[in-house]
Amino acid sequence: MNAAQKPPAIEAEHLVRRLDTEEVPVTLINDVSLRIERNEFVCIMGPSGSGKSSLLYLLGLLDMPTSGSLRVDGVETSGLDDDAITDFRLAKMGFVFQFHFLLAEFTALGNVMLPMRKLARWSDEEAQARAMALLDRFELKAHAHKHPSQLSGGQRQRVAIARALANDPLLVLADEPTGNLDSASSANVRDLLRDLSREMGKTVVAVTHDAKFASVADRRIAIVDGRVDADWQPG
Amino acid sequence: MAIALDIALAHLASRKRQTLVSLTGVVLGVAFFLAVSSLMRGSEMDFLKRLVDNSPHVTVYDEYRHPAPQPATLRWPEAAVEVRHVKPQRETRGIRGWRERLEVVERLPGVRAAPVLTGAAVLSFAGRQQGVQLSGVVPEKMKNVTTLDEKMQVGTLASLSADPNGVIVGQGLMKKFSLHPGSTLSVVADDGVARPLRVVGVFRTGNAAYDEGQAFVLLKRAQALLGRENRVNRFVIQLTDPYEARNTALAIEAGTGYKSVSWIEASEDFLSLLLVRNIIMYSVVAAILVVASFGIYNTISTIVMEKTRDIAIMRSMGFHASDIRRIFLLEGLIVGALGSLVGQGLGMALMRVLLVVEIKPPGVEEIVHLPLWWGADQFVLAAAFAMTSCVAASYLPARRAGKVHPVDILRGAA
């Protein structure tokens, strides 16, 4: 079966996300429709506060839209309850954030194994072998038994990427993954994410305001004031 | 589940000092719970043993709780009846047909009974007099229902059988009258006639009034002295299980019609006192554990606050809200379980120390040891109480952790 026969990774129609909790209601995402194919590497760009991250949280099912429809891997997600959506995230999505967010009490290996242990698709031995293979892929095998505090910023972010891949997800969502790294580490992480889509067949959606980072993506989507803006140029 | 346990342990280890402090609270709570409750139970059992051993479990009296209604009342049940010039029947009081009734009573399971005739008499020796309660007993039956034989300083109950004119008196009376075993004193009963009795046994219970005011003779002798041939006015009953006394007394009263009083009924005031004491004890000890649970609440709340980012990332990773709640409830449970375990060890040590403590109450010759008693149920209760308060203390922080919304935290962190 080739990719064309499978549903697109993400199909969003008229997504709206409004925060009504504030005194003045704030519209974070205003009528966004987009489609992201499998294996695509898409960058979401835009000025600060434009709603890039909010859109990523919606696409990653971390937040629920106020209205609109969102299909992930062909499954309509509106109307699913929190537990179903959580299971969906566990099996189909991996997240990388600006900060590594590794659990300080666990080693690199332990952190990568965490989603696998939760999913419980593999035995402990298999999970460990898979985690080791992932760490090896990101040249971290020697650091597998170190705690996050013993790793450099770039290494931590690579562990976080390995963790995002733990359950062999359909989608990897990254929120400013290089925002906190020096230029060498940034380039490294950028190449890794690109390889995820080119070599491992993952769909990667990354939020960034780094034009260099965005330049390696298959496609760039600009968000301004919560809307898709085709004319926006980073500058 | 295993991941939740791993994370819970890691969290507790990350705040070692605070965890240790809350753990200490639980340990002390459990240990004191054990020590105090074993002291209370020990003294309660000691007290009950004295009560149960030194008094009949059931006494059957030659009285009725509810006198039979007068024929006139039966004839006009609604009316106020006044009957004048009623002359009470002249009769020798006592339990009617006592031999048959005693047999009936003895046939009940776990019952040992002895017939007794008690009455007032005056003992006199060398011009001195002392009013006593004279009990006529059947030694071979009596020795089954009292601890008197254990309290005998000279002779035994059986000595009465050997000498039909023998009497057993208390040491208090012996001292008062300057008697010796074998001395002869005289007894003056209802009819005013003095008869000689020889001291064949001496007992000492430690209760001064009892040691001065009780005297035992053969049943036949008492019947003759008190002028009540062939009568007994009491059954003294001892049970294999003292706590069956209430039911047995009811059964006997239903069967014989005579008033039967169990030791439980006779010492209701003491028993309600013990109940109040237990309530006080358990509330004080429970308060310790409640205070300890505030420490746990504090620790786990701090961990939840510190770990909100971790919670957010775990939620985004695919951990359910219930998984997160479980982690923090487990933390409470771990502290509770560990605290119970160590607390039970410390409690045992504390009880061992209390066991060897010697007290000399003022005015008492003997050294007294603290009465301690403990059973498995106390350990279970202490652990259950500790666990419950720990889990209850971790419930609120755990619920708060479960409500963490990843986006709120991630947005704030970015």
Contacts between the chains, C-beta under 8 A, distances in Angstrom:
chain1	res1	chain2	res2	distance
A	53	B	410	7.7
A	53	B	411	6.8
A	53	B	414	6.1
A	54	B	411	8.0
A	57	B	407	5.0
A	57	B	410	7.2
A	57	B	411	7.8
A	60	B	316	7.4
A	62	B	316	5.5
A	62	B	406	5.2
A	62	B	407	5.2
A	62	B	410	7.3
A	63	B	407	4.6
A	82	B	320	7.7
A	82	B	321	6.8
A	83	B	320	5.6
A	83	B	322	7.9
A	86	B	315	7.3
A	86	B	318	5.7
A	86	B	319	7.1
A	86	B	320	5.1
A	86	B	321	7.9
A	87	B	318	6.8
A	87	B	320	7.9
A	89	B	316	6.7
A	89	B	317	7.3
A	89	B	318	4.8
A	90	B	317	6.9
A	90	B	318	2.4
A	90	B	319	7.9
A	91	B	318	7.3
A	93	B	318	7.9
A	95	B	313	7.7
A	95	B	316	5.2
A	95	B	317	7.1
A	97	B	313	7.6
A	97	B	410	6.4
A	97	B	413	7.6
A	97	B	414	7.4
A	98	B	413	7.6
A	98	B	414	5.5
A	99	B	309	7.9
A	99	B	413	6.0
A	99	B	414	8.0
A	101	B	309	6.0
A	101	B	310	7.5
A	101	B	312	7.7
A	101	B	313	4.2
A	103	B	7	7.4
A	103	B	10	7.5
A	103	B	310	5.4
A	103	B	313	7.6
A	103	B	314	7.9
A	104	B	14	7.3
A	104	B	310	7.9
A	105	B	7	7.4
A	105	B	10	3.3
A	105	B	11	7.0
A	105	B	13	7.1
A	105	B	14	5.8
A	106	B	6	7.9
A	106	B	10	6.8
A	110	B	6	8.0
A	114	B	3	6.7
A	114	B	314	7.7
A	114	B	317	6.8
A	115	B	317	5.1
A	115	B	318	6.2
A	117	B	2	7.2
A	117	B	3	4.8
A	118	B	3	6.1
A	118	B	317	7.0
A	118	B	318	5.7
A	118	B	319	6.1
A	118	B	323	7.4
A	119	B	318	7.0
A	163	B	317	7.7
A	167	B	318	7.7
A	175	B	410	7.2
A	175	B	414	6.7
A	176	B	414	6.7
A	179	B	414	7.9
